[in-house]
Amino acid sequence: MRDVTFMQFALVQAREAAAAGEVPVGAVVVRRGQVIATGRNAPIDGHDPTAHAEIVALRAAAQALDNYRLDECELFVTLEPCAMCSGAMLQARLKRVVFGALDPKTGAAGSVINLFAQEQLNHQTQLQGGVLAAESGALLQDFFRQRRADQRETSRLSHPLRDDALRTLDAAFEGLAGYPWQPRYISDLPALAGLRMHYLDELEEGSGQCLTYLCLHGCPTWSYLYRKMIPAFLQAGHRVVAPDLIGFGKSDKPKKDSVHTFSTHRQMLLELVEKLDLQNIVLVVQDWGGLLGLTLPMAAPQRYKGLLVMNTLLACGDAPLPPGFLAWREMCAKNPEFDVARLLARGNPQMSDEECAAYSAPFPDKGHRAALRAFPRRVPEFRDSDGAAVSRQAREFWQRQWTGQTLMAVGTADSVLGLPVMQALRDCIRGAEIGPLMLLPQAGHFVPEHGAAIAAEAVHFFSIKGHGVRLT
């Protein structure tokens, strides 16, 4: 009962922290059965990264006793202390530490490490965990649940939803396997006309001069497609930008199929590159990511240094579309409500059920699927098709003006845009014949699902020292 009583005092401090907008953690220091100091989280309010509840309480106790040694004292805190706070407690020579909820991410009293169990240290502090853990944990859960709701509302107000569009609920994307990155949104590009586009923009802290891997997905996928490649790019010190095309992923989804045109989507991407001022780009494309993406570099050649191209094509309208694609288009026309997760599972038996389901997350019902219905019909087929002329211009650019490095990775089991299509594309890209050609017999159409090895090869191939990619 004694421990419960003092933990209740700490919970009072935690609630005060929550009321002030701080993460709700509270602490009290007890000496000879009396509370002599209290503390609550205050790093935001104090602009102080060390102002955890435990540190605040320790400082107050030391002032109260006029002594930095607190060897007769006990500290009660609602959350398992981190390494910083645990170290401070040991330095203070506390007699005992009691905490409430576990902290599986940063806990240094057993969850991640246990500093209190280090026998090499010259002071040993008694440790007790789990006191009022449920109450402490509930306080934290409620706080972060409300914070997420507030962030969603802020995002909604910052990017109001157009009347003719839908927006997949954030809950559909919670806890997706292998996709931990922070969402970013933009709606002020002229071509977006108020639609909200989602994109990833990641760079590890401490990275210096780097390449920018611009990863463009196809249909019916979204930026989740690149989750197995992004870590390798980031670990090598590079920046990764991965947008969701309008109609896909976390981006807004216009209700009408007619909104989706080749020219509109291309313009959105051109404006995104300009808005983010992307430099030293390695263009990473697959499927529609290539149909659109391969037309981008000619608009600003100085921005692009490399090309990583996977199962895609340039559709110029002056040659028949591949038979495999025509069969895919016919299937989509006959089965407009096809199961996206099942499609991914059929060609990727190595994927888990959770991974396959993640591809269906953006499309909860028929209203959200306009892009899935429209895109197969938007591949330029004839010379006057939307996108055909600009694709022919792009082909000329790749044949005559491209000066960057090219790496091609082909899923040879792809029946839609397989090896013959990719060999024809390779013949159109200046210098591609001297670059690596990765053949992946285990990979079908969705090549980035086997992307870890491809990303590793790309990091090596496009390295500044190894292949002379010169950064501006």
C-alpha positions in Angstrom: 0.0 0.0 0.0 2.9 2.4 0.7 4.2 2.1 -2.8 0.8 2.6 -4.3 0.2 5.7 -2.2 3.4 7.4 -3.4 2.8 6.3 -7.0 -0.6 8.0 -6.9 1.3 11.2 -6.0 3.4 10.7 -9.1 0.3 10.2 -11.2 -0.9 13.6 -10.1 2.3 15.0 -11.5 1.8 13.0 -14.7 -1.7 14.5 -15.2 -0.3 18.0 -14.7 2.3 17.3 -17.4 -0.5 16.1 -19.8 -2.5 19.3 -19.1 0.5 21.3 -20.1 0.9 19.4 -23.4 3.9 17.3 -22.2 4.2 13.6 -22.3 2.4 12.5 -19.0 5.2 11.3 -16.8 5.4 12.3 -13.1 7.8 11.6 -10.3 8.2 12.1 -6.5 11.1 11.8 -4.2 10.4 10.3 -0.8 12.7 10.5 2.3 11.8 8.7 5.5 8.1 8.3 4.4 7.7 12.0 3.4 7.5 13.5 -0.1 10.3 16.0 -0.3 10.2 16.8 -4.0 8.0 16.4 -7.1 8.6 16.6 -10.8 6.8 16.3 -14.1 7.9 16.1 -17.7 8.8 19.6 -19.0 11.2 19.4 -21.9 8.9 21.4 -24.3 8.0 24.0 -21.7 11.6 24.5 -20.6 13.3 24.0 -24.0 15.4 21.4 -22.1 15.9 17.9 -23.4 17.0 16.8 -19.9 13.8 18.0 -18.2 12.3 14.5 -17.7 10.1 14.1 -14.6 12.8 12.2 -12.7 15.5 14.8 -13.4 13.2 17.6 -12.3 12.4 15.7 -9.1 16.0 14.9 -8.4 17.1 18.5 -8.8 14.3 19.7 -6.4 15.2 17.0 -3.8 18.9 18.0 -3.9 18.0 21.6 -3.4 15.6 20.7 -0.5 18.3 18.6 1.3 21.1 21.0 0.3 23.0 17.9 -0.9 23.5 16.2 -4.3 23.7 12.8 -2.6 20.2 11.3 -2.0 21.2 8.1 -0.4 18.3 8.0 2.0 15.7 8.7 -0.7 13.4 6.7 -2.9 12.1 7.9 -6.3 8.6 6.9 -7.6 8.0 7.5 -11.3 5.0 6.6 -13.5 7.1 5.3 -16.5 10.3 3.1 -16.6 13.2 5.5 -16.6 15.4 6.1 -19.7 19.2 5.7 -19.7 19.7 9.4 -18.9 17.4 9.3 -15.9 18.7 5.9 -14.7 22.2 7.2 -14.8 21.2 10.3 -12.8 19.5 8.1 -10.2 22.6 6.0 -9.7 24.8 9.2 -9.5 22.4 10.5 -6.8 22.9 7.3 -4.8 19.2 6.7 -4.4 18.3 3.9 -2.1 15.4 2.7 -4.2 13.5 3.4 -7.5 9.9 2.4 -8.1 8.3 2.8 -11.5 4.9 2.1 -13.1 4.5 1.3 -16.8 7.2 -0.4 -18.9 8.8 1.6 -21.7 9.7 -1.0 -24.4 11.4 1.6 -26.6 13.8 3.4 -24.3 13.4 1.8 -20.9 16.7 1.4 -19.1 15.4 -0.6 -16.1 14.9 -3.9 -17.9 13.0 -3.3 -21.2 15.9 -2.3 -23.4 18.8 -2.5 -21.0 19.0 -2.6 -17.2 21.5 -0.1 -15.8 20.5 -1.0 -12.3 21.7 -4.6 -12.8 25.3 -3.6 -13.6 27.4 -5.0 -10.8 30.5 -3.1 -12.1 28.9 0.2 -10.9 30.0 1.4 -7.5 26.5 1.9 -6.2 23.5 -0.4 -6.3 20.0 0.9 -6.2 17.0 -1.3 -5.4 14.5 -1.5 -8.2 10.8 -2.2 -8.3 8.6 -2.0 -11.4 4.9 -2.5 -12.2 3.3 -0.4 -9.4 0.1 1.1 -10.8 1.3 0.1 -14.3 -2.2 -0.1 -15.8 -3.1 3.4 -14.6 0.2 4.9 -15.8 0.0 3.1 -19.1 -3.6 4.2 -19.7 -2.6 7.8 -19.1 0.1 7.6 -21.7 -2.2 5.8 -24.2 -4.9 8.4 -23.8 -2.4 11.2 -24.3 -1.0 9.8 -27.5 -4.4 8.8 -28.9 -5.5 12.4 -28.4 -2.3 13.7 -30.0 -2.9 11.5 -33.1 -6.4 12.8 -33.3 -5.3 16.4 -33.0 -2.6 15.8 -35.7 -5.2 14.3 -38.0 -7.5 17.3 -37.5 -4.7 19.7 -38.1 -3.9 17.9 -41.3 -7.5 17.9 -42.3 -7.8 21.7 -41.7 -4.4 22.4 -43.4 -5.4 20.3 -46.4 -9.3 20.5 -46.7 -10.8 17.6 -48.7 -12.3 18.6 -52.1 -16.0 17.7 -52.5 -15.2 15.5 -55.5 -12.6 13.4 -53.7 -12.2 10.9 -50.9 -9.5 10.4 -48.3 -8.7 7.0 -46.9 -8.9 7.1 -43.1 -5.5 7.2 -41.2 -6.6 4.1 -39.3 -6.3 2.0 -42.4 -2.5 2.6 -42.4 -1.8 2.1 -38.7 0.8 -0.6 -37.9 1.7 -1.5 -41.5 4.5 -4.0 -41.7 7.9 -2.5 -42.6 6.6 1.1 -43.2 7.5 3.2 -40.2 8.2 6.5 -41.9 6.6 9.9 -41.1 3.9 11.0 -43.6 4.2 14.3 -45.3 1.5 16.1 -47.3 1.3 18.9 -49.9 -1.7 20.5 -51.5 -0.4 23.8 -52.9 1.0 22.6 -56.2 -1.0 24.2 -59.1 -1.7 20.9 -60.8 -3.1 19.4 -57.6 -5.9 22.0 -57.6 -6.3 21.5 -53.8 -5.9 17.7 -53.7 -3.7 16.4 -51.0 -0.6 14.4 -52.1 1.2 12.2 -49.7 5.0 11.6 -49.9 7.9 10.3 -47.9 11.0 12.5 -47.5 13.6 10.8 -45.4 17.2 11.5 -44.6 19.3 10.1 -41.7 20.6 12.6 -39.3 24.3 13.4 -39.9 24.1 12.6 -43.6 26.2 15.0 -45.7 26.2 15.6 -49.4 24.1 12.8 -50.8 22.0 11.5 -53.7 18.2 11.8 -53.7 16.5 8.5 -54.6 13.1 9.5 -56.1 11.0 6.4 -56.0 7.9 6.3 -58.2 5.4 3.5 -57.9 2.9 2.1 -60.4 -0.7 0.7 -60.4 -2.2 -0.7 -58.2 0.7 -0.1 -55.7 1.8 3.0 -53.7 5.0 4.1 -51.9 4.7 0.9 -49.7 6.2 -0.8 -52.7 9.7 0.6 -51.8 9.8 -0.3 -48.1 12.5 -3.0 -48.8 14.7 -0.6 -50.7 14.4 2.6 -48.6 16.4 1.4 -45.6 19.5 0.6 -47.8 19.4 4.1 -49.4 19.0 5.8 -46.0 21.8 3.7 -44.3 24.1 4.7 -47.1 23.5 8.4 -46.2 21.1 9.3 -49.0 17.8 11.1 -49.2 14.7 9.2 -50.2 11.5 10.9 -51.6 8.6 8.6 -52.4 5.3 10.2 -53.4 1.9 8.5 -53.7 0.3 9.4 -57.0 -3.1 11.0 -56.6 -5.6 8.2 -56.3 -3.2 5.9 -54.6 -1.8 5.3 -51.1 -2.4 8.1 -48.6 -3.0 10.7 -51.3 -6.5 12.0 -52.0 -8.7 9.9 -54.4 -10.9 11.8 -56.8 -14.2 10.0 -57.3 -14.3 10.4 -61.1 -12.1 8.2 -63.4 -11.8 11.1 -65.9 -9.6 13.1 -63.5 -6.8 10.7 -64.1 -4.9 11.7 -67.2 -1.3 11.1 -68.2 -0.6 14.8 -68.5 -2.1 15.7 -65.2 -0.1 13.2 -63.2 3.1 14.1 -65.0 2.6 17.7 -64.2 2.0 16.9 -60.6 5.3 15.1 -60.4 7.2 17.9 -62.2 5.9 20.4 -59.8 6.7 18.2 -56.8 10.3 17.9 -57.9 10.5 21.7 -58.3 8.8 22.5 -55.0 11.1 20.2 -53.0 14.0 21.4 -55.1 15.3 17.9 -55.6 19.0 17.7 -56.7 21.3 14.8 -57.6 18.4 12.6 -58.3 18.6 8.9 -58.9 15.2 8.2 -60.6 13.8 4.9 -59.4 10.8 3.6 -61.4 8.6 0.6 -62.0 5.3 0.2 -63.9 3.5 3.5 -64.2 6.4 5.0 -62.2 8.4 4.6 -65.4 5.6 5.6 -67.9 5.5 8.9 -66.1 8.9 9.1 -64.5 10.9 8.5 -67.7 9.4 11.7 -69.1 10.6 13.9 -66.2 14.4 14.3 -66.6 14.3 16.0 -70.0 12.4 18.9 -68.3 15.4 19.5 -65.9 18.4 17.3 -66.9 20.7 19.0 -64.4 18.7 17.6 -61.5 19.2 13.9 -62.5 22.3 11.8 -62.0 21.2 8.2 -62.3 18.4 5.9 -63.3 17.3 2.7 -61.6 14.6 1.2 -63.9 12.5 -1.9 -63.2 9.8 -3.6 -65.3 8.2 -0.6 -67.1 8.1 0.9 -70.6 8.0 4.1 -72.6 4.6 4.1 -74.4 5.1 6.3 -77.4 2.0 5.3 -79.5 4.1 4.3 -82.5 4.4 0.6 -81.7 1.9 -2.0 -80.4 1.6 -2.3 -76.6 3.0 -5.5 -75.2 0.6 -8.5 -75.3 1.0 -9.1 -71.6 -0.1 -5.5 -70.9 -3.1 -5.8 -73.2 -4.2 -9.0 -71.3 -3.8 -7.1 -68.0 -5.9 -4.2 -69.3 -8.6 -6.6 -70.4 -8.6 -8.3 -67.0 -9.0 -4.9 -65.3 -11.9 -4.0 -67.6 -13.7 -7.2 -66.9 -12.9 -7.2 -63.1 -12.8 -3.6 -62.0 -13.1 -4.6 -58.4 -10.2 -7.1 -58.5 -8.6 -7.9 -55.1 -5.4 -6.0 -54.9 -4.0 -8.1 -52.0 -4.7 -11.3 -53.9 -3.0 -9.9 -56.9 0.2 -9.2 -55.0 0.1 -12.5 -53.2 -0.3 -14.5 -56.4 3.0 -13.2 -57.8 4.9 -12.9 -54.5 4.5 -16.0 -52.4 7.3 -14.8 -50.1 5.1 -11.9 -48.9 3.1 -12.2 -45.6 -0.7 -11.8 -45.5 -0.1 -8.5 -43.6 2.1 -7.2 -46.4 -0.4 -8.1 -49.1 -3.2 -6.6 -47.1 -1.2 -3.3 -46.9 -1.6 -2.9 -50.7 -5.4 -3.0 -50.3 -5.4 -0.5 -47.4 -5.8 2.6 -49.6 -8.9 1.2 -51.4 -11.6 0.3 -48.8 -14.5 0.5 -51.3 -15.5 1.2 -54.9 -15.4 4.9 -54.5 -11.7 4.9 -53.6 -10.8 2.9 -56.7 -11.1 5.4 -59.6 -7.4 5.4 -60.3 -7.3 1.6 -60.4 -10.0 1.7 -63.0 -8.6 4.5 -65.0 -4.8 3.8 -65.2 -4.9 0.7 -67.4 -6.8 2.7 -70.0 -4.5 5.7 -69.8 -1.4 3.9 -71.1 -0.7 5.7 -74.4 -1.6 3.4 -77.2 -1.8 5.5 -80.3 0.3 8.5 -81.6 -2.4 11.0 -80.6 -3.0 9.4 -77.1 -2.5 11.7 -74.2 1.2 11.2 -73.2 2.4 9.6 -76.4 4.0 12.8 -77.8 5.9 13.6 -74.6 7.0 10.0 -74.4 8.5 10.2 -77.8 10.3 13.3 -76.8 11.5 11.5 -73.7 12.7 8.6 -75.9 14.8 11.0 -77.9 16.2 12.5 -74.7 17.3 9.0 -73.4 18.8 8.0 -76.7 20.8 11.2 -77.4 21.1 13.4 -74.3 21.2 11.2 -71.2 24.6 11.4 -69.6 23.9 9.7 -66.2 24.4 6.2 -65.0 21.7 3.5 -65.6 21.0 0.4 -63.6 18.3 -2.0 -64.9 16.7 -4.7 -62.7 14.3 -7.1 -64.4 11.8 -9.5 -62.9 12.0 -12.2 -65.6 8.8 -14.0 -64.4 6.7 -10.9 -65.3 4.2 -11.7 -68.0 3.1 -8.1 -68.4 6.3 -6.1 -68.8 9.0 -8.7 -68.8 12.5 -9.2 -70.2 11.7 -8.5 -74.0 10.0 -5.2 -73.1 12.9 -4.3 -70.8 15.5 -5.2 -73.4 13.8 -2.9 -75.9 13.8 -0.1 -73.3 17.5 -0.7 -72.6 18.3 -0.2 -76.3 16.7 3.2 -76.0 18.8 4.5 -73.1 22.2 5.9 -74.0 24.9 4.1 -72.1 22.6 1.5 -70.6 24.3 -1.3 -72.4 27.5 -0.8 -70.4 25.6 -0.7 -67.1 24.6 -3.7 -65.0 21.6 -5.7 -66.0 20.2 -7.5 -63.0 18.0 -10.5 -63.9 15.8 -11.8 -61.1 14.1 -15.1 -62.1 12.2 -15.2 -58.8 10.7 -11.8 -59.4 7.5 -11.1 -61.3 6.0 -7.7 -62.2 6.4 -6.1 -58.7 10.2 -6.2 -58.7 10.8 -4.0 -55.6 9.3 -6.7 -53.5 12.7 -8.3 -54.1 14.3 -4.9 -53.6 16.8 -5.4 -50.8 19.4 -6.9 -53.2 18.6 -4.3 -55.9 19.0 -1.4 -53.4 22.3 -2.8 -52.2 23.6 -3.0 -55.8 22.3 0.5 -56.5 24.0 2.0 -53.5 27.3 0.5 -54.8 26.7 1.4 -58.4 25.7 5.0 -57.9 28.3 5.6 -55.2 30.4 8.8 -55.9 33.7 7.0 -55.7 32.8 3.9 -57.5 31.1 5.3 -60.6 31.9 8.9 -60.8 28.5 10.4 -60.0 29.4 14.0 -59.4 27.3 16.0 -57.0 26.4 19.5 -57.9 
